[in-house]
Amino acid sequence: MIAFKWWEHVTTLKNLRVSLQGKLERLPLGTIQDKGTGALKKMFIDDIENVELLMAHALPEGIANIGAPIIVFIFMFLVDWKLSLLSLAALPLGIIAMGIMYKIGMGEMGNYYAAGKKMNNTIVEYINGMEVVKVFNRDGESYHRFEGDVKSYLTFTLKWYKACWPWMALYSSILPCVAMFTLPIGAYLVLNGFSTLPDFVLVLCMSFSIGPLFIKALGFGSTLPQINYKIKALEDMLDAPPLEQGEGDFAGKNHNVTFEEARFAYKDEEVLHGVSFEAHEGSLTALVGESGSGKSTLAKLLVHFYDVSGGAIKIGGQDIREMSLEALNREISYVAQEQFLFNTTLLENIRIGKLDASDEEVLAAAEKAQCGEFLARLEKGIYTMAGDGGKQLSGGERQRISLARTILKNAPIIVLDEATAFMDPENEEKMNEAIAELIQNKTVIVIAHRLQSIVNADQICVMENGNLAAAGVHENLLASCPAYQALWNAAEASVNWSVTMKKGGQTL
Ligand SMILES: Nc1ncnc2c1ncn2[C@@H]1O[C@H](COP(=O)(O)OP(=O)(O)OP(=O)(O)O)[C@@H](O)[C@H]1O
């Protein structure tokens, strides 16, 4: 029996977590980022545990503790209905006190949980940002923020308890007092011949067994406001509007990617103001522009991290919102600026690109992505653990692992966001060779800061403040687009500046 219950609870927890994780996959990235890592961890681990507490303990034990008093009461009622009703007379008072506590509890709950969420997020941020904190000597400042959030959590917790405990004390005192009315009024009834002494003693004895059970059952009452709040937060998350996506498979005519008057705002401020261009199959389109001009946002919209707020993005004529995320993912490989590696072996990290790939296929992809040289240096080679978030590898090594994933996936559309940003010149050349092989006959969209690397692109789209300033090939843009001329001049100047610095004998 115990084993069955244990299994049942674990299954419920698992189902809840799986539903939540499934939902997370379908939410716009912004909704997830707004919640914060700490708050999400709390929701996944702590809040779901609390819901389990309600189901595993509060409901069954509560029902048992209410059922027993009801049976006793029926006996009391059969013995003497007047005396038995007297033993219940305190119940309404206790329930009123409990109702008031519940109302106050729910009122304060928002602030209490907001403080908890903030504290959790600050702790996660503090740990994730440890490097910056140390480099910039911000230990004290970060600690004060952390301390401030812990204090504020304490303040809200105390405020909440202070508001609730008098009512909690009141109902806890009233509810066991089953004899409060039975004893004096019952004695009066006996003395005046309305009840007999044996019935009075019997009802009084039985009523004493009701109180502790009631208190136990209603003890869960104090946890109900908290659990109710957590269930509501879980429901809000599960009900949050998901990304617009169809059930359908990819049904595009080809792999041309078209942005049609695409608009987007992360929050209130629009960052893309109706961008239109087409990236053709079998060609390389480069997105260039000043920092913050909207290049990465275009890439993130294409891989459907967010929904466009206006216009459309199509592949082969099919709106990406008409296909499922899985179908879209099969068509696109995205190498982002920040490469995240899971804390498993490098082999498994690469295999994410194609789950049914054999070890030999993974090794071949790693070799093509120029991982061979650094894997040879690692004691366990490709079987080395990547460390939390891939922290045991350098930026360039992480990029090469990520490129190996992309090679393995071999999708028809490739989006490379600053793919060689962390590369030293020697590795960059090798990686460019790997990229050149990877992108053959594919639709390739490259986001590049260094203009020298994309002068031969089939199409260069120049982004300026969330608008497409111009699109064309290098020579044409250089002759006709002031924004591109400015970028090119700056790129040339930075090359000259680098040469001058080297001549001056300083290390770069
Ligand atoms: N998660 C986010 N939340 C809110 N605003 C954002 C977010 N990410 C980007 N932005 C804003 O959107 C605008 C476009 O950013 P985006 O990252 O697309 O530019 P970018 O051209 O790729 O810049 P960079 O070359 O520096 O990577 C910027 O103003 C940026 O501040």
The ligand as a Gaussian input file, in Angstrom:
#p B3LYP/6-31G(d) Opt

LIG

0 1
 N       15.946000      40.234000     -24.416000
 C       15.786000      41.520000     -24.734000
 N       14.913000      42.286000     -24.042000
 C       14.726000      43.587000     -24.355000
 N       15.375000      44.242000     -25.343000
 C       16.268000      43.555000     -26.063000
 C       16.531000      42.159000     -25.802000
 N       17.462000      41.726000     -26.674000
 C       17.776000      42.790000     -27.464000
 N       17.064000      43.883000     -27.093000
 C       17.094000      45.200000     -27.731000
 O       16.684000      45.036000     -29.079000
 C       17.476000      45.840000     -29.935000
 C       18.104000      44.969000     -31.029000
 O       18.979000      44.047000     -30.406000
 P       19.780000      42.933000     -31.222000
 O       20.438000      42.044000     -30.237000
 O       18.868000      42.336000     -32.213000
 O       20.842000      43.827000     -31.978000
 P       22.137000      43.380000     -32.780000
 O       22.144000      44.204000     -34.011000
 O       22.170000      41.902000     -32.955000
 O       23.269000      43.838000     -31.778000
 P       24.734000      43.201000     -31.562000
 O       25.458000      43.352000     -32.857000
 O       25.316000      44.054000     -30.491000
 O       24.551000      41.782000     -31.148000
 C       18.503000      46.546000     -29.067000
 O       18.019000      47.842000     -28.817000
 C       18.515000      45.732000     -27.792000
 O       18.765000      46.571000     -26.694000

